[in-house]
């Protein structure tokens, strides 16, 4: 009886620690974030396939009931270093800047962010869906919380992981 209580306590302590460790070492192109409002949205990043030096990942916005909503190429500008997403499924649309934060909400590097905010993603979802069948739920302006790190089979690209 005592051993099972100790085991339960150890697991309860290790799960949050492992989750914290996972976001601390996950490259952006292997990260999955969920909406903090818990409406079933995910923002899933994958390795870039464009071959351009400024493109660092791709991303897809999904929702459990609505499925795939938007696809993006994720890039960074030279000089200042802003990270942004540009829709690949609707050329000519506005880009969305991505802001990265650590678990204390201090500015963080893209490869070790516990939270992200994507500018104007909520309005893009709203206006795009007003032209369609008004599918709900709408995204809104939400914070994104790190959910998990995924592994891409066949990826040979090496990345430096910042602690």
Rosetta blueprint (number, residue, H / E / L):
1 X L
2 X H
3 X H
4 X H
5 X H
6 X H
7 X H
8 X H
9 X H
10 X H
11 X H
12 X H
13 X H
14 X H
15 X H
16 X H
17 X H
18 X H
19 X H
20 X H
21 X H
22 X H
23 X H
24 X H
25 X L
26 X L
27 X L
28 X H
29 X H
30 X H
31 X E
32 X E
33 X E
34 X E
35 X E
36 X L
37 X L
38 X L
39 X L
40 X L
41 X E
42 X E
43 X E
44 X E
45 X E
46 X E
47 X L
48 X L
49 X L
50 X L
51 X L
52 X L
53 X L
54 X L
55 X E
56 X E
57 X E
58 X E
59 X E
60 X E
61 X E
62 X E
63 X E
64 X L
65 X L
66 X L
67 X E
68 X E
69 X E
70 X E
71 X E
72 X E
73 X E
74 X E
75 X E
76 X E
77 X L
78 X L
79 X L
80 X L
81 X L
82 X L
83 X E
84 X E
85 X E
86 X E
87 X E
88 X L
89 X L
90 X L
91 X L
92 X L
93 X L
94 X L
95 X L
96 X E
97 X E
98 X E
99 X E
100 X E
101 X E
102 X L
103 X L
104 X L
105 X L
106 X L
107 X E
108 X L
109 X L
110 X H
111 X H
112 X H
113 X L
114 X L
115 X E
116 X E
117 X E
118 X E
119 X L
120 X L
121 X H
122 X H
123 X H
124 X H
125 X H
126 X H
127 X H
128 X H
129 X H
130 X H
131 X L
132 X L
133 X L
134 X L
135 X L
136 X L
137 X L
138 X L
139 X L
140 X L
141 X L
142 X L
143 X E
144 X E
145 X E
146 X E
147 X E
148 X E
149 X E
150 X L
151 X L
152 X L
153 X L
154 X L
155 X L
156 X L
157 X L
158 X L
159 X L
160 X L
161 X L
162 X L
163 X L
